[in-house]
Amino acid sequence: MGKNIVNMFVSSNFNFKTSIKNLKFYNEIKNSGLFDEEYYKNTYDDVSGDPLTHYLTKGHNQGKFPSLDFDPDFYFKTYPDVENSGLNPLFHYVAYGKSEGKLIQQSYSIRRKEEICETNLAFLSNYEFDKEPLVSIIILNRNGLTHLKRLFKDFDLKTNYSNYEIIVVDNASSDESVSYLKTLDLPITVIENDVNVSFSKGNNDAAKIANGEYLLLLNNDIEPTYGWLNELVGTIVYNDDVASVGAKLVFPFYFNANRESSYRIQHSGDIFAERIYPCCLYAVNKSDSNLDIFDSSLTHNNQCIAVTGAVNLIDKKVYNELSGLDEDYIYGLEDVDFCLKLHKKGYKILFAANALLFHHESSTRVKSESYFENDKHNYSVFWNNWGQYLSKSLLLDKINSNKFFTEKNLKITIVDEENSENKELISEISRNFNDSDINVELITDMENYYIGNSADILLSFTDNYDLNRIIARGDIVKVIVNRNNLNTDDYDITVSFDNDESDIKINDDFASEFLEKLENIIKDGYEF
């Protein structure tokens, strides 16, 4: 152990007598097999010096786990007197608890993971094929040796599918990734790049040499569970007009600040959410992350507008037909872009609910300055490509309550001056809209310009409202109800009850007539 360890104990923030006790049992704790030095160093990035010394003097008070084989929370919960004593739980067990017959158990992370994997077995379809189509699994890698080892652990056993090839695009790794890949007894081809090419280019390059009928885009930070590939292939083979299938992705257990995300849903298909800046829509996971992994809504396949490229099985003929992934993107949004191309062409995208994999995403994504620069670039490309199409599709989706592009209801913000003659009419209109599950907000303060990101339509009964100052999405539809020769110049659509020159002429039921005619205007080439 030496003087350094003694000095660390003495200079710690803890009671000196406790430090001496810890030191006395240091070797016994180390030899117990319940402290995993490599796990501890790799899990917690603030560890310095000797890992066991750090745990005994600091780490246990910070809620750190000594290994996956010893759960401090279980020990404290089972024996409250130990927690009240202030002693390190692992120290207590080795020094006293073991001889007293006290129980220990593996970390919750291990137990819960086993429960998830076992439960998912009950939902698997275990598809059978007259002949398994060849699947080309494409993986991009850069200095991802740790992830590759996790990904390929028992890989062949977990797939429950035999006809596949693996193409790894290595982007100039400086670790031992390539040499490790060459030791695997798997059908692997490695493309060794001299530079770090983009996600789109890397996958497109691999697709050119792929022999499979299907391409599977797979991140290197994925950890499969049993039956995942069989489930994906069966979903695309046994459903008509399906060109792309995504998987159920679950966050792994985190021992750091991300702990509350542990074992929650990370991906179950995408929908779109609204925002003001940058304008105006972005893809998000469809289901609430707080839902149980095996909630009834998450155990059957669903059609969706997009799935993540982290795990995406694609018909190779369709991939080639659409010229693969758009190489204007730099690691971001290329997967959503491709899915929108599929949708526009009439192909279906399915979420395979029981193809379950853990996605160690937060451990690979570093949000550096270049990350934010790429993100800004990618969204600019994306919105230029899809802004009009998405804004139109989302609005029509809300008008017809399809719940496909979004699960939100249409929202209309009505603007009128506080003491106008339209009060009775606005009340009637608001009731009609609410009866159709449309959200209505009323603004009567002409100095209130905050419309927010959730409003789809601004319906104004006054021309005394400065549209240049409103804070809203750039694709909000601005409509004015012209009853008294109002100035309509800055509005997109004019509504009137008696003017034949208006865009929408309303007769009896304002709400239903308005929505029907608005839908026709949007379909006829309205520019957002």
Buried (B, 14 or more C-beta within 10 A) or exposed (E): BEEEBBEBBEEBEBEEEBBEBBBEBBEEBBEBEBBBBEBBEEBBEEBEEBBBBBBBBBBBEEEBBBBBBBBBBBBBEBBEEBBEEEBBBBBBBBBBBBEEEBEBBBBBBBBBBEEBBEEBEEBBBEBEEEEBBBBBBBBBBBBBBBBBEBBBEEBBEBBBBEBBBBBBBBBEBEBEBBEBBEEBEEEBBBBEBEEBBBBBBBBBBBBEEBEBBBBBBBBBBBBBBBBBBBBBBBBBBEBEEBBBBBBBBBBBBBBEEBEEBBBBBBBBBBBBBBEBEBBBBBBEBBBEEEBEBBEEEBBEBBEBBBBBBBBBBBBBEBBBBBEBBBBBBBBBBBBBBBBBBBBEEEBBBBBBBBBBBBBBBBBBEEEEEEBEEBBEBBBEBBBEBBBBEBBBBBBBBBBEEEEBBBBBBBBBBBBBBEEBEBBEBBEEBBEBBEEEEBBBBEBBEBEEBEBBBBBBBBBBBBBEBEBEEBEBBEBBBBBBBBBEEBEBEEBBBBBBBEEEEBBBBBEEEBBBBBBEBBBEBBEEEBEB
